[in-house]
Each structure stands twice: as structure tokens, then as C-alpha cells.
């Protein structure tokens, strides 16, 4: 993508989120420019550097509440003390549990992340399951592991992310193809948990559901504090509680 087209996209992002969502859904993602994803080198994870926008501090718990598919929901994200070796890299297991406001389990996912020596946060896969009203697993679609059946690790958060940075977060063709695009830095926002500054704003989508474009806001030291579908869906979540790890 030329610099002129990128600048036009960023201007649209700042001026009109709805227009940006329509553009991304209709035209497609900007070309992934930095960093490129490939089979990771385990020697690049010897002295991992923390990324403030995606901290992986064991014991930390973020709770977000909001709406999904017209229903009130709550999401608990816990950075566990567990690890999983993927392609020779020791990853941190992060558990996401989504329930209805009434407490019914809807979805449970273990994600596998790792910081490299530069501060990029790599995404090595996930084991996910959705449940019916009786608590029975009805689908594990979306599960993948880097190096298995052609799946490739991606970047969930680059070091020093800047507007127009575009990158693939995961790649398991036909099952997991999320991408992200950084559009703004330095935002301020108040959510139920409190007021935040120096936020990072991204647009995220997948070719599997091309009409869905989601805005996410990341706060230094916390990670995601708000996410909201701009097109193709009705999900909206905000941080309501946070327990720091150690």
C-alpha cells in the first residue's frame, strides 16, 4: 500500500470509525508491514521483554462486561502460572472464560502467548470450546497450534506499535485468520473501572467473517480495556475490574 493510501486510511480512522469499518470490510486489510510473521526462532525468546500494551503477568485478572449477540455477558481473562511449549518456545497460558450475566458458561479458551527478546508478543495458538445451555461442548472450531497442520504463529502485539502498522495475529487457514491494524495512539477513555490515558487503538478483523470489524483500545499496564464491533456484530465490552499479578 502506498504512503498516500495509508495516510488516507488513518485520516478516515480518526475522523469516522464507521467509515473505516466499511472500508476495511469492503476493500480488505492493509498489507501487513511490520512485523512479518513466520516460524519463530526459539533463540529469540531467551531474555523476553515485557510489552506494556499486552502484559503477561501471572496472576493478573481482567474482567470485562457488556453485550454479545444481544445478551449481557462477562469475560474473565486470567494470566495463569501455567506454560505450554510450542515450537520450542515456552508460552504463557492465558485463560478467557465468557459467561452470560446469569452465570451460564458460553465459551472457554486457553491462549498461548510469549514475549520475544525485542518485546513483540507472539501468539502460538489456542484451545477453545463453546458450550450449550446444558454445559456440553458443542464446538472447538477456532482451535489451532503453531506448527500443526500448517498453522503459523502470529503477533498479538508488536513492540512500539504505531499507526499504519498492520500484522497477522494468527494463521490457520479457514479456521483462525485474525489480523490487526494500529490506527491511533495517545487516546483517553473512561470505562467503569476508571479513566485511562495513552491508549492504543486498533482495528481487528478476520477474513473468515469479513463483515465484522472490531475496535480495541489497549491501556499500558492493563491490556484491553474496551472492545466494540463497528460493523457486522453487536459485541461491546468494557473493563470493570482488574486484579494485578505478581
Residue pairs with C-beta under 8 A, 6 or more apart in sequence:
1 9
1 30
1 31
6 30
6 164
9 20
9 23
9 30
9 164
9 183
10 163
10 164
10 183
10 184
12 19
12 20
12 23
13 20
13 163
13 183
13 184
13 201
13 203
14 183
14 184
17 215
17 230
18 230
18 231
20 183
20 203
20 213
20 230
21 203
21 213
21 230
21 231
22 231
24 181
24 203
24 205
24 213
25 205
25 210
25 211
25 212
25 213
25 231
25 232
28 210
29 166
29 179
29 181
29 205
30 164
30 166
30 181
31 166
32 166
32 167
32 168
32 179
33 164
33 165
33 166
33 167
34 158
34 165
34 166
34 167
35 120
35 155
35 158
35 167
36 167
37 152
37 153
37 154
37 155
37 167
37 168
37 171
38 152
39 87
39 146
39 147
39 152
39 153
40 87
40 89
40 116
40 122
40 124
40 146
40 153
42 87
42 88
42 89
44 116
44 117
44 118
45 89
45 90
45 114
45 115
45 116
45 117
46 117
47 117
48 114
48 115
48 116
48 117
49 115
49 116
49 117
49 118
49 119
49 159
50 56
50 57
50 115
50 119
51 115
51 119
51 120
51 121
51 157
51 159
52 220
52 221
53 157
53 161
53 200
53 218
53 219
53 220
53 223
54 113
54 121
54 156
54 157
54 218
54 223
55 79
55 221
55 222
55 223
56 79
56 92
56 94
56 113
56 114
56 115
56 121
57 79
57 244
57 245
57 246
58 79
58 80
58 81
58 92
58 245
58 246
59 79
59 81
59 243
59 244
59 245
59 246
60 78
60 79
60 242
60 243
60 244
60 245
61 76
61 77
61 78
61 79
61 241
61 242
61 243
61 245
62 76
62 77
62 222
62 223
62 224
62 239
62 241
62 242
63 74
63 75
63 76
63 77
63 239
63 240
63 241
63 242
64 74
64 75
64 77
64 224
64 227
64 237
64 238
64 239
64 240
65 72
65 73
65 74
65 75
65 101
65 192
65 237
65 238
65 240
66 72
66 73
66 235
66 236
66 237
66 238
67 73
67 234
67 235
67 236
67 237
68 98
68 234
68 235
68 237
69 234
69 235
70 234
71 100
71 101
72 100
72 101
73 98
73 99
73 100
73 101
73 106
73 237
74 98
74 99
74 100
74 101
75 96
75 97
75 98
75 99
75 237
76 95
76 96
76 97
76 99
77 94
77 95
77 96
77 223
77 224
78 94
78 95
78 97
79 92
79 94
79 245
80 92
80 93
80 94
80 95
82 92
82 93
83 90
83 91
83 92
83 93
84 90
84 91
84 93
84 112
84 124
85 91
86 112
86 124
86 125
86 145
86 146
86 147
86 153
87 124
87 146
87 147
87 153
89 114
89 122
89 124
90 114
91 112
91 113
91 114
91 122
91 124
92 112
92 113
92 114
93 110
93 111
93 112
94 110
94 111
94 112
94 113
95 108
95 109
95 110
95 111
96 107
96 108
96 109
96 111
97 105
97 107
97 108
97 109
98 105
98 106
98 107
98 108
99 105
99 106
100 106
104 133
105 131
105 135
106 130
106 131
107 128
107 129
107 130
107 131
108 128
108 129
108 131
109 126
109 127
109 128
109 129
110 126
110 127
110 128
111 123
111 125
111 126
112 123
112 124
112 125
112 126
112 145
113 121
113 122
113 123
113 124
113 156
114 121
114 122
114 124
115 121
115 122
116 122
118 159
119 159
119 160
120 155
120 157
120 158
120 159
121 155
121 156
121 157
121 158
122 153
122 154
122 155
122 156
123 153
123 154
123 155
123 156
123 169
123 170
124 145
124 146
124 153
125 143
125 144
125 145
125 146
125 148
125 151
125 153
125 170
126 142
126 143
126 144
126 170
126 176
127 140
127 143
128 140
128 141
128 142
128 143
129 137
129 139
129 140
129 143
130 137
130 138
130 139
130 140
131 137
131 138
132 138
141 175
142 175
142 176
143 175
143 176
144 151
144 170
144 172
144 175
144 176
145 151
146 152
146 153
147 153
149 172
150 172
150 173
151 170
151 171
151 172
151 176
152 168
152 170
152 171
152 172
153 170
154 167
154 168
154 169
154 170
154 171
154 178
155 167
155 168
155 169
156 169
157 218
158 165
158 167
158 182
161 182
161 185
161 200
161 202
162 182
162 185
163 182
163 183
163 184
163 185
164 181
164 182
164 183
165 181
165 182
166 179
166 180
166 181
166 182
167 179
167 180
168 177
168 178
168 179
169 178
169 179
169 180
169 204
170 176
170 177
170 178
171 177
174 208
175 208
176 206
176 208
177 206
177 207
177 208
178 204
178 205
178 206
179 204
179 205
179 206
179 207
180 202
180 203
180 204
181 202
181 203
181 204
182 200
182 201
182 202
183 201
183 202
183 203
184 200
184 201
185 198
185 199
185 200
185 201
186 197
186 198
186 199
187 197
187 198
187 199
187 200
187 201
187 217
188 195
188 196
188 197
188 199
189 195
189 196
189 199
189 217
189 225
189 226
190 196
191 225
191 226
191 238
191 239
191 240
192 238
192 239
192 240
193 225
193 238
193 239
193 240
193 241
193 242
196 217
196 219
196 222
196 225
198 219
198 220
199 217
199 218
199 219
199 225
200 217
200 218
200 219
201 215
201 216
201 217
201 218
202 215
202 216
202 218
203 213
203 214
203 215
203 216
203 230
204 213
204 214
204 215
204 216
205 212
205 213
205 214
206 212
209 232
211 231
211 232
212 229
212 231
212 232
212 233
213 229
213 230
213 231
213 232
214 227
214 228
214 229
214 230
214 233
214 235
215 226
215 227
215 228
215 229
215 230
216 224
216 226
216 227
217 224
217 225
217 226
217 227
218 224
218 225
219 225
222 239
222 242
224 239
225 238
225 239
226 237
226 238
226 239
227 235
227 236
227 237
228 235
228 236
228 237
229 235
229 236
